Amino acid sequence: MGWGEYAAAVVVFFLTHSAPVRPPLRPWLVARLGPAGFGLAYSALSLGVLAGSSARRGGRLTCRSGRGRRGRTTWRSPSCCPCA
């Protein structure tokens, strides 16, 4: 992942996790969806963003750690990622 993709991911994360809970937008959404509906929609949005970012990384939520035997890429747990 290059710096441009990283910056875009940070912006998307910020917008999808801060905009829906801001005072002008949250009351409007809660009035239309109800408290439970808002919670479900917010959770679905968060999971959708996570799934989208995972799909852009080849479906893996872990980071590449190097080359293993036979030149294959090996994968570690998410703890090797700077964001974990």
C-alpha angles and dihedrals in degrees: 000000000000126000092260092057091044092052091048090051091051091050093048091047092049094048096045094046101039107032098060093053098047116115098250095049106033098060090048092051094044090050090055101035102027123233094286092044091050091051092049093046092048091049092048090050091051093048091046092054090048092049091047093051090047092051091052088056094052096270095296124121091195132079130246112259103182144278123323131189116326091017095286120147113253124209131213132197118280089263089083090063118093089227095056 
